[in-house]
């Protein structure tokens, strides 16, 4: 699990759809809206697994870094 927030919102987005099995409890339209909102929040927290984030750009200023990365990226 790379990003716990993305996983949490994915689980929370599925729960309203499970509750749709019991339409007498809550209006299905409200549950659909809740799934959309929770899914959108999860996408907002989503992050590429190979990007460190922050305000520093991913630029290479030293060629040795590229060589070391190429060694570790080989299957």
Buried (B, 14 or more C-beta within 10 A) or exposed (E): EEBEEBEBBBEBBEEBEEBBEEEEEEEBEEBEEBBEBBBEBBEEBEEEEEEEEEEEEEEEEEEEEEEEEEEEEEE
